[in-house]
């Protein structure tokens, strides 16, 4: 990023990063709901049973741990490739 935090280019880049982070968060929530709800709540009712709550919590924790692991590895790979001279310069 630019050394000038109020530089228009820096502001646009920061806004794009924030929007991407929000989109990733939305996608995570959607996938959590889709995957864990379908798995743990076979017959939706007015409330969740204790078993459904436990299943949902465990499923969410596992899903988020996996998401974080994949995200960290992805960022590390991008950084590694950029240090080699750009994404196009390295081999995958």
CORZIWO-V991046 format. One record per run of one state. SS is the DSSP state (alpha for helix, beta for strand, coil for the rest). FROM is the first residue (numbers start at 1). TO is the last residue. Records with the same first field share a line. If there is no record, write none. Layout:
SS->FROM-TO + FROM-TO
This chain:
coil->1-7 + 41-49 + 84-92
alpha->8-40 + 50-83
